Amino acid sequence: MQLETTEGKKTDLLSGLYNKVIETPRITLQPISREFIPDIHTGYTHEVAKFLYAQPCKKYADTVRRIEFAIKEMLAGRQSNFQIRDNATGNFVGCANLQHSNNRPKPVFWLLPGWQGQGYGTEVFKALKTYTTRYLNYEFMVAVVAEENLPGIKILEKIGAKKLLHITLKKNELGVQHALRTYRMYK
């Protein structure tokens, strides 16, 4: 369904999601913005991205293009892209993404190293599930995680995601191949 904006442009109703914020006791997921491009550029390192498809940008301008694309995708209603902030300090701690595809949102997130291993990943997934339940019509969420990403697997199992027997091999942007597990999270 389309909606006409005050500027006379037609937009998908999902673009109204661009203003939605999800808070947990320790973190806030807010729509991605240009404000945090410097933090994203320096924080999204090879260590952080080792199990993810998208790899760090070498040039700052490439990070800017990637964030501009993420904002356009969110405004078009094809994805929800968030920056994650610590509630106590307001500091940037990572990013999260939900691809809206076939009524089966696909969550992905990353956290800065200093925020890993402290339960923040579980909070991010719970926040994403809250967001999808409130704002998206879906059958189930699908999460794909590298077999070697034991912390990611632990988070998915902790929140009750159901492991499927489906395992695939996929190369990331650098050509590194990972065996991937698929999980489902039902409403």
VEXVOLO-280620 format. One record per residue (C-alpha): residue in one letter; chain; x, y, z. Coordinates in steps of 0.02 Angstrom, whole numbers, always signed. Layout:
<recs>
(rec "A", "A", (X, Y, Z))
...
</recs>
This chain:
<recs>
(rec "M", "A", (+0, +0, +0))
(rec "Q", "A", (+64, +173, -43))
(rec "L", "A", (+45, +339, +45))
(rec "E", "A", (+73, +514, -23))
(rec "T", "A", (+192, +618, +83))
(rec "T", "A", (+182, +805, +115))
(rec "E", "A", (+314, +828, -21))
(rec "G", "A", (+195, +743, -146))
(rec "K", "A", (+305, +588, -159))
(rec "K", "A", (+228, +416, -149))
(rec "T", "A", (+302, +302, -17))
(rec "D", "A", (+268, +131, +55))
(rec "L", "A", (+172, +133, +219))
(rec "L", "A", (+315, +37, +299))
(rec "S", "A", (+424, +192, +281))
(rec "G", "A", (+329, +258, +432))
(rec "L", "A", (+435, +134, +528))
(rec "Y", "A", (+582, +251, +505))
(rec "N", "A", (+535, +344, +663))
(rec "K", "A", (+509, +192, +776))
(rec "V", "A", (+625, +171, +926))
(rec "I", "A", (+637, +14, +1034))
(rec "E", "A", (+706, +26, +1211))
(rec "T", "A", (+763, -111, +1329))
(rec "P", "A", (+829, -86, +1505))
(rec "R", "A", (+1007, -59, +1442))
(rec "I", "A", (+999, -13, +1257))
(rec "T", "A", (+899, +86, +1131))
(rec "L", "A", (+879, +39, +948))
(rec "Q", "A", (+843, +195, +847))
(rec "P", "A", (+832, +215, +658))
(rec "I", "A", (+1003, +227, +579))
(rec "S", "A", (+1061, +404, +543))
(rec "R", "A", (+1207, +498, +470))
(rec "E", "A", (+1255, +557, +646))
(rec "F", "A", (+1338, +391, +685))
(rec "I", "A", (+1431, +364, +521))
(rec "P", "A", (+1601, +399, +603))
(rec "D", "A", (+1563, +272, +741))
(rec "I", "A", (+1504, +142, +615))
(rec "H", "A", (+1657, +168, +504))
(rec "T", "A", (+1781, +146, +647))
(rec "G", "A", (+1681, +16, +743))
(rec "Y", "A", (+1639, -106, +603))
(rec "T", "A", (+1807, -195, +600))
(rec "H", "A", (+1859, -363, +529))
(rec "E", "A", (+1848, -435, +706))
(rec "V", "A", (+1667, -377, +722))
(rec "A", "A", (+1620, -430, +544))
(rec "K", "A", (+1709, -598, +538))
(rec "F", "A", (+1547, -700, +529))
(rec "L", "A", (+1443, -574, +430))
(rec "Y", "A", (+1419, -553, +242))
(rec "A", "A", (+1455, -366, +233))
(rec "Q", "A", (+1636, -325, +269))
(rec "P", "A", (+1710, -162, +333))
(rec "C", "A", (+1733, -18, +211))
(rec "K", "A", (+1912, +39, +184))
(rec "K", "A", (+1861, +214, +133))
(rec "Y", "A", (+1752, +328, +237))
(rec "A", "A", (+1656, +378, +80))
(rec "D", "A", (+1607, +195, +55))
(rec "T", "A", (+1536, +189, +232))
(rec "V", "A", (+1436, +347, +194))
(rec "R", "A", (+1365, +265, +36))
(rec "R", "A", (+1321, +108, +133))
(rec "I", "A", (+1228, +208, +267))
(rec "E", "A", (+1140, +313, +134))
(rec "F", "A", (+1083, +151, +51))
(rec "A", "A", (+1023, +83, +220))
(rec "I", "A", (+922, +242, +250))
(rec "K", "A", (+843, +230, +75))
(rec "E", "A", (+799, +47, +103))
(rec "M", "A", (+717, +91, +268))
(rec "L", "A", (+619, +236, +194))
(rec "A", "A", (+561, +120, +55))
(rec "G", "A", (+501, -7, +184))
(rec "R", "A", (+617, -147, +127))
(rec "Q", "A", (+725, -150, +284))
(rec "S", "A", (+732, -83, +460))
(rec "N", "A", (+906, -21, +504))
(rec "F", "A", (+955, +32, +679))
(rec "Q", "A", (+1100, +103, +774))
(rec "I", "A", (+1113, +34, +950))
(rec "R", "A", (+1150, +151, +1095))
(rec "D", "A", (+1189, +120, +1278))
(rec "N", "A", (+1051, +198, +1384))
(rec "A", "A", (+1166, +247, +1527))
(rec "T", "A", (+1295, +340, +1423))
(rec "G", "A", (+1212, +370, +1254))
(rec "N", "A", (+1366, +291, +1173))
(rec "F", "A", (+1356, +199, +1008))
(rec "V", "A", (+1376, +10, +1034))
(rec "G", "A", (+1329, -68, +866))
(rec "C", "A", (+1202, -87, +726))
(rec "A", "A", (+1054, -200, +687))
(rec "N", "A", (+959, -237, +528))
(rec "L", "A", (+796, -323, +484))
(rec "Q", "A", (+768, -368, +302))
(rec "H", "A", (+581, -372, +264))
(rec "S", "A", (+563, -517, +144))
(rec "N", "A", (+415, -631, +109))
(rec "N", "A", (+337, -597, +281))
(rec "R", "A", (+494, -674, +357))
(rec "P", "A", (+604, -537, +429))
(rec "K", "A", (+789, -580, +438))
(rec "P", "A", (+881, -503, +587))
(rec "V", "A", (+1067, -466, +587))
(rec "F", "A", (+1166, -364, +713))
(rec "W", "A", (+1341, -325, +771))
(rec "L", "A", (+1412, -252, +931))
(rec "L", "A", (+1575, -167, +969))
(rec "P", "A", (+1697, -287, +1056))
(rec "G", "A", (+1680, -202, +1226))
(rec "W", "A", (+1492, -238, +1225))
(rec "Q", "A", (+1502, -422, +1177))
(rec "G", "A", (+1482, -565, +1301))
(rec "Q", "A", (+1377, -464, +1424))
(rec "G", "A", (+1200, -508, +1369))
(rec "Y", "A", (+1178, -360, +1251))
(rec "G", "A", (+1158, -476, +1101))
(rec "T", "A", (+1010, -560, +1185))
(rec "E", "A", (+933, -389, +1219))
(rec "V", "A", (+957, -340, +1037))
(rec "F", "A", (+867, -496, +975))
(rec "K", "A", (+726, -471, +1100))
(rec "A", "A", (+710, -289, +1044))
(rec "L", "A", (+704, -342, +861))
(rec "K", "A", (+570, -471, +901))
(rec "T", "A", (+469, -338, +994))
(rec "Y", "A", (+487, -223, +844))
(rec "T", "A", (+430, -355, +719))
(rec "T", "A", (+282, -404, +828))
(rec "R", "A", (+226, -223, +846))
(rec "Y", "A", (+256, -159, +671))
(rec "L", "A", (+273, -300, +543))
(rec "N", "A", (+154, -433, +482))
(rec "Y", "A", (+255, -594, +479))
(rec "E", "A", (+242, -783, +494))
(rec "F", "A", (+411, -805, +576))
(rec "M", "A", (+582, -726, +582))
(rec "V", "A", (+729, -815, +500))
(rec "A", "A", (+904, -798, +572))
(rec "V", "A", (+1057, -867, +486))
(rec "V", "A", (+1216, -888, +587))
(rec "A", "A", (+1389, -956, +547))
(rec "E", "A", (+1426, -1126, +625))
(rec "E", "A", (+1585, -1052, +703))
(rec "N", "A", (+1488, -908, +782))
(rec "L", "A", (+1458, -995, +949))
(rec "P", "A", (+1402, -836, +1040))
(rec "G", "A", (+1272, -803, +902))
(rec "I", "A", (+1208, -982, +912))
(rec "K", "A", (+1198, -969, +1102))
(rec "I", "A", (+1094, -809, +1089))
(rec "L", "A", (+972, -887, +965))
(rec "E", "A", (+949, -1043, +1071))
(rec "K", "A", (+930, -937, +1229))
(rec "I", "A", (+786, -838, +1154))
(rec "G", "A", (+698, -996, +1096))
(rec "A", "A", (+736, -993, +910))
(rec "K", "A", (+707, -1162, +828))
(rec "K", "A", (+854, -1236, +734))
(rec "L", "A", (+815, -1305, +562))
(rec "L", "A", (+915, -1444, +482))
(rec "H", "A", (+958, -1325, +341))
(rec "I", "A", (+1143, -1285, +328))
(rec "T", "A", (+1216, -1192, +179))
(rec "L", "A", (+1386, -1129, +128))
(rec "K", "A", (+1401, -945, +85))
(rec "K", "A", (+1546, -830, +43))
(rec "N", "A", (+1555, -656, +119))
(rec "E", "A", (+1613, -501, +26))
(rec "L", "A", (+1795, -553, +50))
(rec "G", "A", (+1762, -726, -21))
(rec "V", "A", (+1777, -814, +148))
(rec "Q", "A", (+1657, -960, +153))
(rec "H", "A", (+1555, -1004, +308))
(rec "A", "A", (+1440, -1150, +345))
(rec "L", "A", (+1276, -1071, +402))
(rec "R", "A", (+1137, -1133, +516))
(rec "T", "A", (+959, -1072, +496))
(rec "Y", "A", (+843, -1035, +642))
(rec "R", "A", (+660, -984, +651))
(rec "M", "A", (+579, -874, +781))
(rec "Y", "A", (+389, -882, +784))
(rec "K", "A", (+271, -745, +844))
</recs>
